[in-house]
Amino acid sequence: MTRIVGIVTVVSLLMLAAPVAADVTGKVTFTSDYVLRGISQSNEDPAVQGSIDFAHKSGFYIGLWGSSIELVHIGLDPAAHVELDLYGGWAWKAKNGFGVDLGLIHYDYPGATELNFEEAYFGVSYKIARLKYWYADDYLGFDVEEGYLDGGVDVPLGGGVTLGLHAGYSTFDQTFVLVDYYDYKVALSKVFGKVNVEAAYIDTDEEVLGPHSESRGVVTISYSP
């Protein structure tokens, strides 16, 4: 937590010192179920989330994202009620629509710090399509290597409506934590001014964690001031 507070303080000072050179954005989100890579992180209950992002004109960025969680249903520490993700990296996009994104993310679980871990990521995108790979060498503190390949497209349908298609593949070098599996998502979203509403269908090809990885519908409402 000390690291998070320190970095957020630095970000705040930078925002005050260089407002012209940087963009600052924030978001507040309510979701009917916080699902990460096809698995419920909130015991299939609603979750409240929020984020703040600082992006410099050079392409470097840093951000903090948080969510309410409940992990006891997937065999993890029942004291974990909050997830805080601190991330930073560099992103670039060409005029023709091609882009790259690389960085690091720290997952922090106050009250259950044995679960804390880091992932590195690298992604490419072209217009509406994207592909990103994530890697951790100590997934959830289990000393297990984990990789995640994330691909998708966001197709504008007009009138502020977007069709989002996603597929992901999770791999682990030891199967006592989880077996390798795919996850899928089909979503429709619509923008209403500063509010975005999304309805999604999510599923996996393996019931890796019983009902918490089965197919489900999720409604998410986000507000960006």
C-alpha positions as a LaTeX table, in Angstrom:
\begin{tabular}{lrrr}
\hline
Residue & $x$ (\AA) & $y$ (\AA) & $z$ (\AA) \\
\hline
Met1 & 0.00 & 0.00 & 0.00 \\
Thr2 & 2.89 & 2.38 & 0.73 \\
Arg3 & 4.09 & 2.00 & $-2.86$ \\
Ile4 & 0.62 & 2.70 & $-4.21$ \\
Val5 & 0.14 & 5.83 & $-2.08$ \\
Gly6 & 3.60 & 7.08 & $-3.07$ \\
Ile7 & 3.03 & 6.62 & $-6.78$ \\
Val8 & $-0.43$ & 8.16 & $-6.69$ \\
Thr9 & 1.09 & 11.18 & $-4.91$ \\
Val10 & 3.69 & 11.52 & $-7.66$ \\
Val11 & 0.99 & 11.25 & $-10.31$ \\
Ser12 & $-1.04$ & 13.98 & $-8.61$ \\
Leu13 & 1.97 & 16.32 & $-8.53$ \\
Leu14 & 2.66 & 15.65 & $-12.21$ \\
Met15 & $-0.94$ & 16.41 & $-13.09$ \\
Leu16 & $-0.66$ & 19.77 & $-11.36$ \\
Ala17 & 2.75 & 20.56 & $-12.84$ \\
Ala18 & 2.10 & 19.63 & $-16.48$ \\
Pro19 & $-1.62$ & 19.80 & $-17.30$ \\
Val20 & $-0.99$ & 20.76 & $-20.93$ \\
Ala21 & 1.34 & 17.83 & $-21.61$ \\
Ala22 & $-0.88$ & 15.18 & $-20.10$ \\
Asp23 & $-4.39$ & 13.77 & $-20.07$ \\
Val24 & $-6.05$ & 12.73 & $-16.83$ \\
Thr25 & $-9.10$ & 10.50 & $-16.93$ \\
Gly26 & $-11.18$ & 8.71 & $-14.34$ \\
Lys27 & $-14.05$ & 6.24 & $-14.28$ \\
Val28 & $-16.58$ & 4.86 & $-11.79$ \\
Thr29 & $-18.17$ & 1.50 & $-12.62$ \\
Phe30 & $-20.95$ & $-0.69$ & $-11.27$ \\
Thr31 & $-21.11$ & $-4.27$ & $-12.56$ \\
Ser32 & $-23.51$ & $-7.10$ & $-11.78$ \\
Asp33 & $-20.54$ & $-9.51$ & $-11.55$ \\
Tyr34 & $-16.80$ & $-8.79$ & $-11.66$ \\
Val35 & $-15.56$ & $-11.43$ & $-14.11$ \\
Leu36 & $-11.84$ & $-11.71$ & $-14.87$ \\
Arg37 & $-10.78$ & $-14.04$ & $-17.66$ \\
Gly38 & $-14.04$ & $-15.91$ & $-17.47$ \\
Ile39 & $-14.05$ & $-16.40$ & $-13.68$ \\
Ser40 & $-16.17$ & $-14.47$ & $-11.17$ \\
Gln41 & $-14.05$ & $-12.47$ & $-8.73$ \\
Ser42 & $-17.03$ & $-11.25$ & $-6.68$ \\
Asn43 & $-18.76$ & $-14.54$ & $-5.85$ \\
Glu44 & $-21.27$ & $-13.79$ & $-8.63$ \\
Asp45 & $-22.39$ & $-10.67$ & $-6.74$ \\
Pro46 & $-22.30$ & $-7.02$ & $-7.89$ \\
Ala47 & $-19.07$ & $-5.04$ & $-7.59$ \\
Val48 & $-18.13$ & $-1.37$ & $-7.48$ \\
Gln49 & $-15.00$ & $-0.27$ & $-9.33$ \\
Gly50 & $-13.04$ & 2.90 & $-10.02$ \\
Ser51 & $-9.93$ & 4.09 & $-11.82$ \\
Ile52 & $-7.69$ & 7.08 & $-12.43$ \\
Asp53 & $-5.25$ & 7.29 & $-15.36$ \\
Phe54 & $-2.48$ & 9.73 & $-16.18$ \\
Ala55 & $-1.18$ & 9.68 & $-19.79$ \\
His56 & 1.74 & 11.85 & $-20.93$ \\
Lys57 & 1.97 & 13.09 & $-24.52$ \\
Ser58 & 5.18 & 11.02 & $-24.92$ \\
Gly59 & 3.11 & 7.83 & $-24.63$ \\
Phe60 & 4.03 & 6.93 & $-21.05$ \\
Tyr61 & 1.14 & 6.34 & $-18.69$ \\
Ile62 & 0.37 & 5.24 & $-15.16$ \\
Gly63 & $-2.90$ & 4.31 & $-13.49$ \\
Leu64 & $-4.66$ & 2.89 & $-10.48$ \\
Trp65 & $-7.75$ & 0.66 & $-10.68$ \\
Gly66 & $-9.73$ & $-0.84$ & $-7.81$ \\
Ser67 & $-12.67$ & $-3.18$ & $-7.29$ \\
Ser68 & $-14.62$ & $-4.82$ & $-4.52$ \\
Ile69 & $-14.06$ & $-8.60$ & $-4.59$ \\
Glu70 & $-14.86$ & $-11.85$ & $-2.76$ \\
Leu71 & $-12.42$ & $-14.70$ & $-3.41$ \\
Val72 & $-13.37$ & $-17.30$ & $-0.80$ \\
His73 & $-15.60$ & $-19.06$ & $-3.34$ \\
Ile74 & $-12.58$ & $-19.91$ & $-5.50$ \\
Gly75 & $-10.51$ & $-21.22$ & $-2.59$ \\
Leu76 & $-8.51$ & $-18.05$ & $-1.87$ \\
Asp77 & $-8.10$ & $-15.94$ & 1.27 \\
Pro78 & $-11.53$ & $-14.90$ & 2.64 \\
Ala79 & $-9.91$ & $-11.68$ & 3.92 \\
Ala80 & $-9.51$ & $-10.43$ & 0.33 \\
His81 & $-12.31$ & $-7.90$ & $-0.14$ \\
Val82 & $-10.51$ & $-5.34$ & $-2.31$ \\
Glu83 & $-8.31$ & $-5.58$ & $-5.41$ \\
Leu84 & $-6.02$ & $-2.67$ & $-6.29$ \\
Asp85 & $-4.15$ & $-2.73$ & $-9.60$ \\
Leu86 & $-1.27$ & $-0.33$ & $-10.10$ \\
Tyr87 & 0.02 & $-0.22$ & $-13.67$ \\
Gly88 & 2.33 & 1.74 & $-15.90$ \\
Gly89 & 3.69 & 1.49 & $-19.39$ \\
Trp90 & 4.12 & 3.06 & $-22.80$ \\
Ala91 & 1.62 & 3.14 & $-25.65$ \\
Trp92 & 1.97 & 4.45 & $-29.19$ \\
Lys93 & $-0.40$ & 4.66 & $-32.12$ \\
Ala94 & 0.38 & 5.51 & $-35.75$ \\
Lys95 & $-1.86$ & 7.52 & $-38.04$ \\
Asn96 & $-2.73$ & 4.36 & $-39.99$ \\
Gly97 & $-4.30$ & 2.82 & $-36.88$ \\
Phe98 & $-1.45$ & 0.49 & $-35.84$ \\
Gly99 & $-0.52$ & 0.64 & $-32.16$ \\
Val100 & 1.64 & $-0.97$ & $-29.49$ \\
Asp101 & 1.26 & $-1.14$ & $-25.72$ \\
Leu102 & 3.70 & $-2.55$ & $-23.17$ \\
Gly103 & 3.93 & $-2.29$ & $-19.42$ \\
Leu104 & 3.74 & $-3.82$ & $-15.95$ \\
Ile105 & 0.85 & $-4.28$ & $-13.55$ \\
His106 & 0.92 & $-4.98$ & $-9.81$ \\
Tyr107 & $-2.10$ & $-6.74$ & $-8.31$ \\
Asp108 & $-2.52$ & $-5.84$ & $-4.64$ \\
Tyr109 & $-4.96$ & $-7.47$ & $-2.21$ \\
Pro110 & $-5.07$ & $-5.55$ & 1.09 \\
Gly111 & $-5.60$ & $-7.98$ & 3.97 \\
Ala112 & $-4.41$ & $-10.91$ & 1.84 \\
Thr113 & $-0.97$ & $-9.81$ & 0.67 \\
Glu114 & 0.16 & $-13.40$ & 0.04 \\
Leu115 & $-1.91$ & $-13.19$ & $-3.15$ \\
Asn116 & $-0.06$ & $-10.14$ & $-4.52$ \\
Phe117 & 1.70 & $-10.63$ & $-7.85$ \\
Glu118 & 2.92 & $-8.82$ & $-10.96$ \\
Glu119 & 2.30 & $-9.29$ & $-14.67$ \\
Ala120 & 4.15 & $-7.92$ & $-17.69$ \\
Tyr121 & 2.19 & $-7.32$ & $-20.87$ \\
Phe122 & 2.76 & $-6.52$ & $-24.53$ \\
Gly123 & 0.07 & $-5.81$ & $-27.06$ \\
Val124 & $-0.49$ & $-4.72$ & $-30.64$ \\
Ser125 & $-3.59$ & $-3.27$ & $-32.23$ \\
Tyr126 & $-4.78$ & $-2.27$ & $-35.67$ \\
Lys127 & $-7.88$ & $-0.13$ & $-36.00$ \\
Ile128 & $-10.68$ & $-2.15$ & $-34.31$ \\
Ala129 & $-8.61$ & $-5.30$ & $-33.58$ \\
Arg130 & $-6.21$ & $-6.00$ & $-30.72$ \\
Leu131 & $-3.95$ & $-8.78$ & $-29.44$ \\
Lys132 & $-2.15$ & $-8.74$ & $-26.06$ \\
Tyr133 & $-0.06$ & $-11.22$ & $-24.06$ \\
Trp134 & 0.30 & $-11.17$ & $-20.27$ \\
Tyr135 & 2.90 & $-13.09$ & $-18.21$ \\
Ala136 & 3.43 & $-13.69$ & $-14.48$ \\
Asp137 & 6.11 & $-15.84$ & $-12.85$ \\
Asp138 & 4.41 & $-15.99$ & $-9.42$ \\
Tyr139 & 0.68 & $-16.10$ & $-10.12$ \\
Leu140 & $-1.36$ & $-15.29$ & $-6.99$ \\
Gly141 & 1.69 & $-16.12$ & $-4.87$ \\
Phe142 & 1.65 & $-19.81$ & $-5.84$ \\
Asp143 & 5.10 & $-19.74$ & $-7.53$ \\
Val144 & 3.34 & $-20.73$ & $-10.76$ \\
Glu145 & 4.09 & $-19.29$ & $-14.20$ \\
Glu146 & 0.98 & $-17.99$ & $-15.92$ \\
Gly147 & 0.38 & $-16.68$ & $-19.40$ \\
Tyr148 & $-2.70$ & $-15.10$ & $-20.91$ \\
Leu149 & $-3.35$ & $-14.37$ & $-24.59$ \\
Asp150 & $-6.12$ & $-11.83$ & $-25.13$ \\
Gly151 & $-7.61$ & $-11.01$ & $-28.52$ \\
Gly152 & $-10.64$ & $-9.10$ & $-29.65$ \\
Val153 & $-12.38$ & $-6.64$ & $-31.92$ \\
Asp154 & $-14.72$ & $-3.72$ & $-31.20$ \\
Val155 & $-17.07$ & $-3.15$ & $-34.11$ \\
Pro156 & $-18.95$ & 0.18 & $-34.21$ \\
Leu157 & $-22.54$ & $-0.40$ & $-35.26$ \\
Gly158 & $-23.60$ & 3.24 & $-35.38$ \\
Gly159 & $-25.63$ & 5.35 & $-32.99$ \\
Gly160 & $-23.05$ & 4.96 & $-30.25$ \\
Val161 & $-23.50$ & 1.16 & $-30.18$ \\
Thr162 & $-20.44$ & $-1.15$ & $-30.27$ \\
Leu163 & $-20.23$ & $-4.92$ & $-30.68$ \\
Gly164 & $-17.31$ & $-6.33$ & $-28.68$ \\
Leu165 & $-15.93$ & $-9.82$ & $-29.39$ \\
His166 & $-13.22$ & $-11.31$ & $-27.17$ \\
Ala167 & $-11.39$ & $-14.61$ & $-26.77$ \\
Gly168 & $-8.68$ & $-15.41$ & $-24.23$ \\
Tyr169 & $-6.44$ & $-18.37$ & $-23.43$ \\
Ser170 & $-4.94$ & $-18.95$ & $-19.96$ \\
Thr171 & $-1.96$ & $-21.28$ & $-19.46$ \\
Phe172 & $-0.18$ & $-22.46$ & $-16.31$ \\
Asp173 & 3.10 & $-24.37$ & $-15.93$ \\
Gln174 & 1.64 & $-26.32$ & $-12.99$ \\
Thr175 & $-1.91$ & $-27.63$ & $-13.06$ \\
Phe176 & $-2.50$ & $-27.86$ & $-9.31$ \\
Val177 & $-3.76$ & $-24.26$ & $-9.43$ \\
Leu178 & $-5.80$ & $-24.24$ & $-12.64$ \\
Val179 & $-5.93$ & $-26.14$ & $-15.89$ \\
Asp180 & $-5.35$ & $-24.35$ & $-19.19$ \\
Tyr181 & $-8.62$ & $-22.96$ & $-20.50$ \\
Tyr182 & $-10.27$ & $-20.57$ & $-22.97$ \\
Asp183 & $-12.70$ & $-17.79$ & $-22.15$ \\
Tyr184 & $-15.06$ & $-15.91$ & $-24.45$ \\
Lys185 & $-17.10$ & $-12.71$ & $-24.34$ \\
Val186 & $-19.72$ & $-11.18$ & $-26.62$ \\
Ala187 & $-20.92$ & $-7.72$ & $-25.63$ \\
Leu188 & $-23.09$ & $-4.87$ & $-26.83$ \\
Ser189 & $-22.39$ & $-1.41$ & $-25.41$ \\
Lys190 & $-23.93$ & 2.01 & $-25.93$ \\
Val191 & $-22.71$ & 5.45 & $-24.93$ \\
Phe192 & $-25.16$ & 7.91 & $-23.34$ \\
Gly193 & $-23.16$ & 11.09 & $-22.92$ \\
Lys194 & $-20.67$ & 10.34 & $-20.13$ \\
Val195 & $-22.28$ & 6.98 & $-19.32$ \\
Asn196 & $-21.50$ & 3.67 & $-21.03$ \\
Val197 & $-23.84$ & 0.69 & $-20.63$ \\
Glu198 & $-22.70$ & $-2.82$ & $-21.59$ \\
Ala199 & $-24.55$ & $-6.12$ & $-21.68$ \\
Ala200 & $-22.25$ & $-9.14$ & $-22.08$ \\
Tyr201 & $-22.37$ & $-12.91$ & $-22.37$ \\
Ile202 & $-19.28$ & $-14.62$ & $-20.91$ \\
Asp203 & $-18.28$ & $-18.30$ & $-20.95$ \\
Thr204 & $-15.29$ & $-20.67$ & $-20.66$ \\
Asp205 & $-14.55$ & $-24.01$ & $-22.29$ \\
Glu206 & $-13.73$ & $-25.63$ & $-18.93$ \\
Glu207 & $-15.65$ & $-25.55$ & $-15.67$ \\
Val208 & $-12.33$ & $-24.85$ & $-13.96$ \\
Leu209 & $-13.97$ & $-23.50$ & $-10.82$ \\
Gly210 & $-17.45$ & $-24.97$ & $-10.94$ \\
Pro211 & $-20.34$ & $-22.52$ & $-11.33$ \\
His212 & $-18.01$ & $-19.53$ & $-10.98$ \\
Ser213 & $-16.56$ & $-20.22$ & $-14.44$ \\
Glu214 & $-19.80$ & $-21.19$ & $-16.16$ \\
Ser215 & $-21.65$ & $-19.07$ & $-18.72$ \\
Arg216 & $-23.27$ & $-15.90$ & $-17.42$ \\
Gly217 & $-24.74$ & $-12.57$ & $-18.43$ \\
Val218 & $-23.18$ & $-9.41$ & $-17.00$ \\
Val219 & $-24.44$ & $-5.83$ & $-17.07$ \\
Thr220 & $-21.92$ & $-3.03$ & $-16.51$ \\
Ile221 & $-22.53$ & 0.72 & $-16.18$ \\
Ser222 & $-19.58$ & 3.13 & $-16.27$ \\
Tyr223 & $-19.44$ & 6.88 & $-15.72$ \\
Ser224 & $-16.49$ & 8.98 & $-16.94$ \\
Pro225 & $-16.62$ & 12.58 & $-15.64$ \\
\hline
\end{tabular}
